[in-house]
Amino acid sequence: MFLFTDLLATVSATPMLAAAAAAATATEKAAPSGLQLIYEFLATGGFVMALIVICSMSAIGASIMAWLNLREQVIMPNGVVSQLRSIPHYALKGDIRPLQDFLLSDGSMLSRLGTMAISGAFTSKAECHDACAIKAREEIHRLESGIPLLEVMVSVAPLLGLLGTTIGLVGMFSAFGTGGGPDTAVVAHEIGVALRCTIAGLFVAVPSVLAHTYFSRRLDALAVRVESIMQETIQHFYQHFEVQRPAA
């Protein structure tokens, strides 16, 4: 008797389980995925949104370029710093050529500046300092690759968002001008275009501001440290080695 009752309960529950499973499957199919939501968000903005996406890709590329150029181990390796600070040790041996050979074999920015500082091509410390300062400005300018592009993105991305907002408002007011009354679907679409372009422009501009500020401050800090090391190098070199210009 109990077995027959359980069997009837199972048979009656099977359609309910099938209906619940079908409803769950339909819900899963109806719910869009994250990529679909992003695609719909971007597709609504039209060509202005495409320009904003290009700006975002440019900002990402510029940030990667700036990060690669401003790595401390690329600009001033620890080995080069320690060798430049060992000039008094080389002075005790009376030979600076091993240090010159070491700097020539290294390709960092600090090694190139150090090679100029201890080359002996300048008869006075002031002359050497001025020449190294000019060379350092050239090297710093080369390291700025990517940072100016971030500055451009800070200004361009919000302007593109404003352009998309203006285009959306124009379309919205055009929908109000139809003879049969405003088309609510068109009005809602144009409002979505206006707001989404504004959001996308700010979404690109805010990280660009942060990245530009960070890399600019990092470049300034590295430049100050390089200048300090070069002053110490020039001071030690002209203190321990005598430089004489060959006779004409």
C-alpha positions, 0 to 999 in steps of 0.5 A: 500500500505504501509502495503504491502511494509513493509511486503515485506521488512520484508520478504526480510530482514528475510534471511539476519537476519538468515544468520547474526545470523548463522554467529555470532553463528559460530564465537562464536563456533569457538572462543575458551574460556579462559580455552581451550586456557590455556589447549592448552598452557599447552598441547603443552609443554608435560611432561616438562610442567606437571612438571612445573605445579607441581612446580607451585602448590608446590609454591602456597602450600608453600606460603599458608603455610608460610602465615599461619605460619607467622601471627602476631597474631599466633606468638605474640598475643597482649594479651601475649605482654601486659601481659609480659610488665606488670611484674612490676605490678605483682611485686607490688603484689608479685606474678608472678604465675598468669602470668605463668598460663596465658602463660601456657594456651596460645599456641603461640610462644611468650608465650612458650618463656615467660614461660621459661623466667619467670620460675625462673629456671635460677639463672642469667639473662645471663643464662636465655637469652642464654637458651631463645635464643636457644629456640627462634632459634628452634621456628624460624626454625619451622616457616620457613616451606614452605620458603625453598620450595619457594627457590627451586622453584626459581631455578627449574622452570627456569631450567625446562623451559630451558629443555623444550626449549632444547627438542623443539629445538632438535625436530625442528632440527630433522624436518630439517633433513628429506629427503623431506625437512623440515616439517613446521608443525613439526617445528612450533610445536617444536618452540611453545613447546620451547617458551611455556616451557620457558614462563611457567618456568619464570611465576612460578619463578618470583612469587616464587622469590617475595614470598620468598623475602617477607616471608623471610623479614617478618620472620626476622622482626618478629624474631627481634621483638620477641627478643626485647620483650624477652630482655625486659621480662628478664630484668624486671623479674630479676629486680623485682624478686629474683631467688634462686636455691634450696639448694642441 
